[in-house]
Amino acid sequence: MGRAIEDRGIRCAGWWEPHLRCTREFLERGVPASKKVAVFGAGRLLDLNLKRLLERCEVVHLFDADPGCMRAWRAAAGKEFGKRVVPRIVDLTECLDEWSHGLARSARVGTLAEYLTSREAPIPSWSGEGFEGVISLNMLGQIPLYWRDRVLTGKSELSDVEAEALMRCMGRLQAAHAEGIAQLQPTWAAIITDTEYYFYDVDQPEWRVESAVFDEKTRDMLRLRPESRTPRSESWLWHVAPQFIESDVEGEIHRVEARFLTSFKR
């Protein structure tokens, strides 16, 4: 999926640049001098200026599940790679591989809804590592989608009961990531995440709107509410998949919320 994101970024470079610029500028304005910082979902550093981050932070841990990111990290870090830049190729949820083992069988025997309902997302072990600062680059939005895509690979058509169970399961994954950050109790956290998905067709007058926040506790914990505007809150639109570039049927735009938090509701 990391390679797919990179390829889409190349195809849609002109549409993505405003989002990438907004993300980089938000971080550059807000990140203070820090000793130990975690970047969750570092990817191929499309939306993070690692050089600027290293000017303020002594040690930066880059987290991503995609081994393909390593090349981009090494190139951006130069001589600091493995020293001040610590690569961490890990699944941030620490459970998706385990959960995936039972998907095929549960779909085959008709117990998928029960299987999804029984999944409990753990609080990740990184929550005890003592990071002074945290940057979460759309992990709240992406982690549930990674799991959804795994589920739909085995069974593309879900019943209403299965779809509801999947949505609740996605919410638990989202909540576990947010709770992990809260348990870290960092001095600061920069949370950037999708909050709504907008789907359009140029031949249709109405847009389809879906929430990207699958758990209300997560929304409340991170105060992801459009009305709560502060100097440390920003919002913008990200034209993720322009119609006729990615699909002839519809295009997709995401509402992105950026929050710089110094206290956490638990």
DOPAMAR-199628 format. One record per residue (C-alpha): y, z, x. Coordinates in pm, whole numbers, padded with zeros to 5 digits, always signed. Example, Ala and Ser with C-alpha at 12.3 -4.5 7.8 and 13.67 -1.06 7.14 Angstrom:
2
-00450+00780+01230;-00106+00714+01367;
END
This chain:
266
+00000+00000+00000;+00233+00064+00293;+00189-00295+00406;+00250-00413+00049;+00576-00217+00039;+00679-00369+00371;+00600-00721+00246;+00790-00665-00078;+01085-00533+00120;+01093-00860+00315;+01074-01074-00001;+01339-00867-00179;+01556-00778+00122;+01885-00866-00045;+01804-00659-00355;+01668-00364-00158;+01950-00331+00094;+02191-00138-00134;+01919+00122-00204;+01821+00152+00163;+02186+00183+00264;+02255+00448+00000;+01953+00649+00118;+02048+00631+00485;+02411+00720+00416;+02317+01010+00188;+02101+01159+00463;+02354+01097+00739;+02625+01275+00539;+02413+01575+00450;+02157+01664+00720;+02282+01956+00933;+02182+02050+01288;+01826+02181+01268;+01540+02279+01495;+01229+02158+01308;+01242+01898+01029;+00973+01730+00819;+01011+01380+00677;+00763+01325+00394;+00692+00958+00322;+00857+00829+00639;+00689+00490+00595;+00817+00219+00823;+01158+00390+00849;+01324+00133+00625;+01545+00398+00464;+01577+00645+00752;+01777+00612+01074;+01554+00808+01312;+01799+00781+01601;+02076+00945+01396;+01835+01214+01276;+01737+01299+01634;+02104+01346+01720;+02105+01648+01484;+01747+01771+01487;+01548+01902+01783;+01201+01807+01653;+01115+01569+01369;+00767+01552+01212;+00705+01215+01043;+00447+01230+00762;+00277+00934+00598;-00076+00843+00484;-00052+00487+00620;-00169+00443+00983;+00028+00119+00992;+00347+00327+01015;+00262+00442+01367;+00384+00122+01530;+00726+00147+01364;+00754+00516+01456;+00666+00453+01819;+00920+00170+01846;+01200+00373+01685;+01128+00694+01880;+01089+00537+02223;+01037+00800+02492;+01068+01079+02234;+00746+00972+02059;+00492+01254+02078;+00759+01491+02209;+01056+01533+01978;+00903+01292+01726;+00565+01420+01603;+00350+01165+01413;+00148+01302+01119;-00083+01050+00951;-00204+01258+00659;-00239+01253+00282;+00042+01483+00170;-00152+01586-00140;-00464+01682+00060;-00677+01597-00244;-00665+01227-00337;-00965+01123-00128;-01174+01405-00273;-01063+01322-00626;-01145+00955-00573;-01514+01025-00508;-01584+01102-00874;-01376+00830-01035;-01634+00550-01051;-01908+00766-01200;-01681+00931-01460;-01553+00592-01572;-01907+00453-01589;-02049+00737-01802;-01743+00771-02026;-01612+01107-01903;-01294+00986-01730;-01059+01190-01952;-01257+01507-01885;-01266+01433-01513;-00890+01380-01493;-00823+01692-01697;-01032+01902-01459;-00841+01799-01145;-00622+02077-01008;-00374+01976-00739;-00362+02227-00451;-00047+02349-00285;-00061+02154+00046;-00116+02342+00371;+00208+02202+00519;+00388+02446+00286;+00320+02716+00544;+00442+02536+00856;+00793+02678+00871;+01010+02368+00865;+01381+02444+00872;+01464+02122+00689;+01273+01879+00465;+01338+01519+00369;+01119+01386+00088;+01159+01008+00059;+01050+00933-00297;+00722+01119-00261;+00774+01280-00601;+00781+00931-00746;+00518+00764-00529;+00235+01020-00513;+00157+01001-00888;+00163+00620-00871;-00082+00614-00580;-00325+00816-00792;-00263+00604-01104;-00342+00288-00909;-00669+00436-00782;-00769+00529-01135;-00679+00186-01275;-00872+00010-00999;-01192+00148-01151;-01092+00104-01515;-00795-00115-01593;-00795-00047-01969;-00764+00321-02067;-00805+00475-02409;-00515+00679-02547;-00697+01000-02455;-00763+00877-02101;-00404+00760-02058;-00273+01099-02168;-00512+01279-01931;-00398+01053-01646;-00031+01125-01719;-00090+01500-01712;-00289+01466-01389;-00002+01271-01232;+00231+01552-01337;+00017+01810-01160;+00033+01608-00838;+00409+01585-00870;+00440+01957-00935;+00222+02043-00634;+00449+01846-00400;+00759+02013-00541;+00597+02357-00526;+00490+02294-00167;+00854+02233-00073;+00962+02543-00265;+00702+02756-00088;+00827+02633+00248;+01162+02792+00162;+01346+02563+00406;+01711+02619+00484;+01777+02280+00325;+01590+01996+00158;+01699+01641+00084;+01502+01515-00216;+01530+01146-00302;+01317+01025-00589;+01290+00780-00876;+01365+00938-01212;+01346+00638-01447;+01193+00292-01448;+01371+00004-01625;+01179-00314-01706;+01362-00627-01818;+01299-00988-01916;+01598-01221-01896;+01490-01382-02224;+01480-01048-02412;+01779-00836-02525;+01607-00496-02489;+01483-00315-02182;+01171-00099-02159;+01244+00245-02011;+00987+00487-01870;+01032+00826-01710;+00927+00867-01347;+00916+01246-01382;+00577+01338-01522;+00619+01715-01510;+00907+01906-01669;+00859+02204-01437;+00925+01968-01146;+01238+01833-01313;+01367+02186-01367;+01269+02311-01022;+01461+02036-00845;+01735+02018-01107;+01689+01643-01145;+01930+01611-01435;+02189+01330-01457;+02455+01569-01589;+02436+01805-01288;+02679+01622-01062;+02782+01800-00742;+02906+01674-00401;+02543+01702-00287;+02407+01488-00570;+02414+01112-00593;+02248+00845-00804;+02207+00470-00779;+01997+00181-00905;+01728+00014-00695;+01632-00342-00790;+01270-00299-00683;+01115-00616-00820;+01355-00891-00932;+01222-01119-01200;+01113-01461-01064;+01074-01310-00715;+00788-01071-00789;+00691-01180-01139;+00783-01454-01385;+00728-01213-01674;+00962-00923-01601;+01177-00749-01342;+01192-00381-01250;+01481-00154-01158;+01453+00216-01067;+01708+00488-01118;+01717+00693-00797;+01841+01053-00782;+01930+01214-00450;+01967+01590-00424;+02056+01805-00126;+01925+02153-00205;+01977+02484-00029;+01801+02705-00284;+01489+02657-00490;+01388+02752-00844;+01027+02872-00845;
END
